[in-house]
Amino acid sequence: MADPSGPAQGPPTATLPPPAEAPRRRRGDSRRGDAAFRATARGAAIFLLVLMGAIAAFLITQALHAINADTVNFLTAFEWNPDEDPSVWGVALVAWGTLVTSLFALAIGAPVAIGAALFISQYAPRRLAHVLGYVVDLLAAVPSVVYGLWGIIFLVPHMGGVSKLVDTLLGWIPVFAYDGSPAPRSVFAAGIVLAIMILPIIAALSREVFLQTPGETMEAAYALGATRWEMIRLSVLPYGRSGVISAIVLGFGRALGETIAVAMVLSQTQSFFTHFLNPGGNTIAANIAIQFKNAFTNGRGALIASGLVLFVMTLLVNYLARWIARRGTIESSGSSAESVPVTADIPVHGPADELRAPLDRAPLGALDYGPGLEVRRGFEFGRRVRDRAAQGMAALAFAAAVLPLASILWLVVSNGARRFDVTFLNNSMRNIAESDPGGGAYHAILGTLEQAGIATLIAVPIGVLVAVYLVEYGRGALARAVTFIVDVMMGLPSIVAGLFILSLWILAFGFTGSGFAGSLALMILMLPMVIRSCEEMLKLVPHALREAAYALGVPQWRTVLRVVLPTALPGIVTGVMLGVARVMGETAPVLLVVGFTSSINPNPFSGAQGSLPAFIYNEATQPYAPAIDRAWAGALTLILIIMLLNLAARLIAWWKRPGRA
């Protein structure tokens, strides 16, 4: 029998290692792992800076010969004959057209976009506002080559009547005089196309700014008896002024760099023009896309120099937009940097009026003003009329923003369905003349998928590492420089990315045009979208998850790889898919560095390769009905691919939404 006073007999226990040995070894591994991971992320950030510096350096290097051969001032001359002897050319000619078309785009698109943003954020029912915002955002998903196809097939034939109307109203101004040309391919027509293209950018940013207006500011305006329009005019618009101006400037930068849509709509001339409604004009980006393949040494250098000027212009415009946005940054106290006097110009009534419901919520004539207040009835009626008029104008602006989307989708579906069949999807254009029926876009679909896939494989690792650096490690001058470069790259014209790859990969290194060269150009355009979306998603990961991992002794690099990135993965995947959809529709860089072929080339590293944007552009510029039908079918195919990617991205975001279960 066991002695109860003896020591207790428990189960045998394993002998634990000394607590100092393994942790010391793990700490050394952790330090080395953290240092290596941090250096990798930092290297990706430095690569981004080197990339932007290389773009400017190679453009300058390739342009120097043409600049030295020019016999006039290349910045101010209004002539373009770089391949003549002597060489005479100036960027001012094409810069003038770029400025005119972009200003037309702002004058037409900005008021419509702001009105649509006000309607969605302030007037539309909350359950409907999200859907309406998505409808306007769909304009951004339409590729630029489809805008060009719509412009040249649908818009230009109707521009004669519009130009006559403008001439009737403003013909006393010489620049708006119209000579009656049928279907004028003018800078005015190009400006309308650009206005539709920049509309979703301005509308989306303005909508987000308007939605951030503090609720107490709006309620204070209502409490003082303001109608809804008075509340918007005195609270929402002053609060979002900096953000709206920044959105307009970003839209202006987008218009400056647009290439293929303008090249398709505009009837190019190489002389100075002052009549905006008549055929003619030119822009920097369109001039590069059209002239480059037929230019000689000086001509190519001149075109690259004009691309460098465009690069500097868009850089300055984007910097201005960010500077304006920073000046209007919301302070931590909940108010903007600019004070909003909510009491100014709002009629303040007597005690009896303060007890009544806000005027915009009561039916007209339902208020009892009492003795001595009959005089106010006309004044209040005028306020109500202005309020309803403002609401009607906002609704009209939203309708004007949606009409182009409806027109584009209707024309693409109705015209593209004629050739959208198995034959079109499974055959190429080899041995098919442009005037012949038949043929298909299999070679172009294959090239687009391969080029976008390679660009994704390169851009995603670099973009994720840069985002990790900015969120987890970024401090000091390097982080600020990388953030600025990412902002600048968001507005980088696609033609500039194509010129850089042309200067580096083809002219400097001696490689031939190929699908891989196109992937490199698309990678440059995709990088900032991946970085920005990943950065925002990583910032949303709760710090408590990081702190819990650190408390368990997990090193920072393992925390990032095992905790932070998996948590943010749905949002990262969504951003990547949206970036892929964005670059799939790029045409200008593909035309410059990939070329065009009608045969199937499954090897992206050797020779020219087809792509859907180049296929649409080539078919749309042919004077034959079968070619036009193939262009519409290609546009339908490209839009379907992009829409599917956007839908998949939104489904992933919904599926992984926190709290969905």
Buried (B, 14 or more C-beta within 10 A) or exposed (E): EEEEEEEEEEEEEEEEEEEEEEEEEEEEEBEEBBEEBBEBBBBBBBBBBEBBEBBBBBBBBBBEBBBEBBEBEBEEBBBBBBBEEEBBBBBBBBBBBBBBBBBBBBEBBBBBBBBBBBBBBBBBEEEEBEEBBEBBBBBBBBBBBBBBBBBBBBBBEEBBEBBBEBBEEEBEEEEBBBEEBEBBBBBBBBBBBBBBBBBBBBBBBBBBBBBBBBEEBBEBBBEBBBBBBBBBBBBBBBBBBBBBBBBBBBBBBBBBBBBBBBBBBBBBBBEBBEBBBBBBBBBBBBBBBBBBEEBEEBBBBBBBBBBBBBBEBBBEBBBBBBEBBEEBEBEEEEBBEEEBEBEEEBBEBEEEBEEBEBBBEEEEEEBEBEEEBEEBEEEBEEBBEBBBEBBEBBBBBBBBBBEBBEBBBEBBBEBBEEBBEEEBEEBBBEEBBBEEBBBBBBBBBBBBBBBBEBBBEBBBEBBBBBBBBBBBBBEEEBBEBBBBBBBBBBBBBBBBBBBBBBBBBBBEEEBEBBBBBBBBBBBBBBBBBBBBBBBBBBEEBEEEEBEEBEEEEBBBBBBBBEBBBEBBEBBBBBBBBBBBBBBBBBBBBBBBBBBBBBEBBEEBEEBBBBBBBBBBBBBBBBEBEBBBBBBBBBBBBBBBBBBEBBEBBBEBBEEBEEEEE
